[in-house]
């Protein structure tokens, strides 16, 4: 699976373009199919650097790279995947879903 399609690249706003937006849009979701690790992309520099909401052990806004995601190798030869069914939504909606999921799992 291609981690980032041309359609994704066209859809993603430039890095820093949502910096002043109170509730930015999330456009792409990457995840670890074997365990912890989910990355919600809000912006992209067009080459390698993303900004978004990262949920690993803790949840935080930050920068991460496409090359880094591509380099991660998991069990059975799997790698990080893009959620092909993810629909763009506000960051507040993503945070609410994460909180609800954590509450039901804990």
C-alpha positions in Angstrom: 0.0 0.0 0.0 1.2 3.5 -0.9 1.4 5.5 2.3 0.6 8.8 0.6 -1.2 9.1 -2.7 -1.2 12.0 -5.1 -4.8 12.7 -4.1 -3.7 12.9 -0.5 -0.8 15.2 -1.4 -3.2 17.6 -3.3 -5.7 17.6 -0.5 -3.3 18.4 2.4 -2.8 22.0 3.3 0.7 23.4 3.4 2.7 23.3 6.7 1.7 26.2 9.0 -1.5 27.1 7.0 -3.8 25.9 9.8 -1.6 27.3 12.6 -4.1 30.0 13.6 -7.2 27.7 13.1 -8.8 26.9 16.4 -10.1 23.5 15.2 -8.1 22.4 12.2 -9.1 19.7 9.7 -7.5 16.3 9.8 -7.1 14.8 6.3 -5.1 11.6 6.6 -4.8 8.9 9.3 -1.8 6.5 9.6 -1.7 3.6 12.0 0.3 0.7 13.4 -1.6 -2.4 12.5 0.2 -4.4 15.2 -0.3 -2.1 18.2 0.1 1.4 19.5 0.7 4.3 17.2 -1.7 6.5 15.2 -0.9 9.7 13.4 -3.6 12.2 12.2 -2.2 14.6 9.6 -3.4 18.2 9.4 -0.6 19.7 7.3 2.2 18.7 5.0 5.3 20.5 3.6 4.8 18.7 0.2 7.9 16.7 0.6 8.4 14.8 3.8 7.3 16.7 7.0 3.8 16.4 8.4 2.2 18.2 11.3 -0.7 16.6 13.2 -2.0 14.8 16.2 0.1 11.8 17.3 -1.3 9.2 19.6 1.3 6.7 20.8 1.6 6.4 24.5 0.4 9.9 25.0 -1.5 12.1 22.6 0.1 15.4 21.4 0.4 17.7 18.4 3.7 17.5 16.7 5.9 17.0 13.6 6.7 13.6 12.0 8.0 12.6 8.7 6.8 10.4 5.8 10.3 8.8 5.5 10.2 7.9 9.2 6.8 6.3 8.9 8.0 4.4 5.8 11.0 3.1 7.7 9.1 1.5 10.5 9.1 -2.3 10.2 6.8 -4.3 12.5 6.0 -8.0 13.0 5.5 -10.3 10.1 7.0 -7.7 7.7 4.2 -5.2 8.1 4.7 -1.5 8.2 2.7 1.6 9.1 -0.5 1.8 7.0 -2.9 4.6 5.8 -6.5 4.2 6.9 -8.1 4.1 3.5 -11.6 4.6 5.0 -10.7 7.7 7.0 -12.8 10.7 6.1 -11.5 14.3 6.8 -12.9 15.7 10.0 -12.2 18.3 12.6 -9.4 17.7 15.1 -11.9 18.0 17.9 -13.9 15.1 16.5 -10.7 13.0 16.4 -9.8 13.8 20.0 -13.4 13.0 21.1 -13.2 9.6 19.3 -9.8 8.8 20.9 -11.1 9.8 24.4 -14.2 7.6 23.9 -12.0 4.6 22.8 -9.6 5.0 25.6 -12.4 5.1 28.1 -14.0 1.9 26.8 -10.6 0.0 26.7 -9.3 1.1 30.1 
